[in-house]
Amino acid sequence: MHIIDILQLVLFLAIILGLAKPLGIHLYQVLDPKRKTLLDLVFKPIEKLIYRCCKINPLEEQHWTDYLSCIMGFSFVSFLFTSALIALQHYLPLNPQKFPAPSWDLNFNTSMSFLTNTNWQNYGGESTMSYFSQMAALAVQNFASAAVGIAAAATLVRGMARKEAKTVGNFWTDIVRISLYILLPLSMIAAILFMSQGVPQNFNAYTQVETLETGAIQTIVQGPIASQEAIKILGTNGGGFTNVNSAHPFENPTPISNFLQIVSIFLISSALIYYFGRAVGDTKHAWYILGALLTVFVAGLVLCVDQEYKGNPEWAHYGLTGGNWEGKEQRFGIFNSALYACTTTVTSCGAVNCMHDSLTPIGGFITLLNMQLSETIIGGVGAGLYSILLFIFLAIFIAGLIVGRTPEYLGKKIETYDIKMTMLANLSYVLIVLVFVSWAAMSEWGLKGLGNSGPHGFSEILYAFSSCGANNGSAFAGLSGNTVPYNMSMLIAMFLGRFAFMAPVIALAGSLAQKKIHPKNAGSFPVSSFVFLSLLIGVILLLGALNFLPVLTLGPIIEEFFMLKGTLFP
């Protein structure tokens, strides 16, 4: 890494750590409807109007089963709403390019993708979706899916903070307040900043211009891009307005906009960790959690950057030096491409500013492993926090087994039911990835979509289902997934990746809320210590290695050995 790369990384980490506390305090206020916030003067009247129109009692809390039922019902209606708008886009306004409705399987895949905060796209946004579909269907789901993820995380935090309680909050109150007080104001600020850097925000038809090549015509995309870009990044959604996502100069015009996007991807997820510490009364513990996660993130980033700077040794035979520039934007360079790739895959964002298919084998290995750690390293908005807490429960459980004591975390005893729910959530993701990858790799429909042969082709399949199961949405960019088998198998993977993971989390929240809080004593595990930090990092990496190292060996790891030997695959 060059000195300018190190300075940028230090600045990035400093901003994230500096904003985690003030935004975390704001989250703490927003997620408790009895507390006042700095934005009450603006949004409180709107919040009350929504409650009145929807007949919601914001202070009436729900049992975890009712909370989960509301999530599932809301998600079902959202799926129908989004599918209907996309299917009818050729009849609806704001379609200056006269785009027809996409096929039924692509429609369902896209609707499930945005509903689950995945934003996997088997289509090119600027050549498929009308402005109305981009805004009323997809951008709305970007807000809703992010709000649902944060709400689910809030139930687990309340479960840890409360004692002998039967409720975990009110779902309708949570998503209203999260949308109004967090996602909407942050998105407005981000959209203005992006517009200042040159991101378009209009409803104009696409512009046709004649290029320097005589008679050649180029189509220049227009549209409400800045508003979509803001919530795409802040909500760790990742769905691009254009096909090449944030590698497009209209979605990500400058190094400043690129840096703003990278910071925005981590912003809410890191603040949620501080919110957790504030809610349970141990902010020092929250800083240790954030420190452990950033340590793992930086380690993966350094390895990825190192490999991209080294590039393919075969190129040296042709006089090509300077690292791996394939698939990268000259505006951003190798370091910013690797930083973006690692940032978007340790969260559930999925936005890209370079083509991950063109990364070196080890660079691709890092992005794959980031997703396969189940959104544990920072993670998506909401989903990241509850994934992190599940790994902490496992770490505490293992520590308890080692010393022969009943596992206890922040005064709550971690019992059999709690570990069952924790393992059910974690194993669901592993099964989703391995089952669907095996099915696709052995099927004619799976192999037909490959853009490469050999281990890199296998990595394309592995990346696709790792991304869908983790609700990440980024792609290796070599897989042609717009077929009925891929659209439907990915739809199932995205659905299970979201709700088979979320349901045990909310059940666990209900269990924890009912428990007593025991005071700390000499036998309590020190959760604000280097021992805890080391244990958490060890559990994260160990479980990731045990679950996915064999299948990673068949893809990027063996590809690295082939590359060093000089064997390349078409």
Secondary structure, DSSP 8 states (H G I E B T S, - for coil): --HHHHHHHHHHHHHHHHHHHHHHHHHHHHTSTTS--TTHHHHHHHHHHHHHHHT--TT----HHHHHHHHHHHHHHHHHHHHHHHHTTTTSS--TT------HHHHHHHHHHHHTT----SS-HHHH--HHIIIIIIIHHHHHHHHHHHHHHHHHHHHHH-SS-S----HHHHHHHHIIIIIHHHHHHHHHHHHHTT--B-----EEEE-SSTT-EEEE--SBHHHHHHHHHHTT----SSTTGGGSTTTS-SHHHHHHHHHHHHHHHHHHHHHHHHHHT-HHHHHHHHHHHHHHHHHHHHHHHHHHHH--GGGGGGT--SS--TTB-TTTHHHHHHHHHHHHHHTT----SB-GGGS-HHHHHHHHHHHHTTT-SS-STTHHHHHHHHHHHHHHHHHHHHHTS--EETTEE--HHHHHHHHHHHHHHHHHHHHHHHHHHTSHHHHHT-SS-HHHHHHHHHHHHHHHHTT-----S-----SHHHHHHHHHHHHHHHHHHHHHHHHHHHHHHTS------TTS--SSSHHHHHHHHHHHHHHHHHHHHHHHIIIIIHHHHHHHHT----
